[in-house]
């Protein structure tokens, strides 16, 4: 996902079903407290910015 791949693209490359990828992605988001892929993309940037401002 960090390389811009969709769930379907990851599934194809990993030889697993699209629903399996979706379940894993949702589990990761839940553990990180994220709700959307856009949040996942922005979170590292905001953390890096906050750290550099400290």
N, C-alpha and C positions, 0 to 999 in steps of 0.2 A: 504494500500500500504506500509506503514512503516513496516508492519509485513511480507512483501514479497508476498502478495496476488496479483493476476492478476485482471484485470477489470472483467473478467468472474467469478473469485472466489468471488469478492466483490459483484457482481450482484446476484450470487446464495445465498450468506449469507444474503443479504439485501432484497431478493425477488423483485428485480427490473430488468429491462432489461440491457444487457451489454452495449447497446448504451446510456442508461441513465447514467450509471456510467461513460462512456467515456466523455459524455458532461459535467458532473460535474467536472471530473478531469481536462479537458481542461479549464474550466472556472476558476478553482483554479490556474492552472499554469499561465493563462493569468494575473490574478490579482497579482500573485507573480513575474511576469516577467520571468518565466521559460519556457523552450522549450521542455525539455525531462525529463523523470522520473529520469534518472541518475543525472541530475542537481538538482533535488529536494532532492535527497539523499545526495549530496555533500554539498549543501548550508548550512545546519545547522552545519555541521562539520567545514566548513571554517569560519563561523561566530564565533563558539566557539573557534577556534584556534586563530582568530584575536583578540578576546576579551581577551584571556589569555596572548597574547603577549603585550598587551597595559599596 
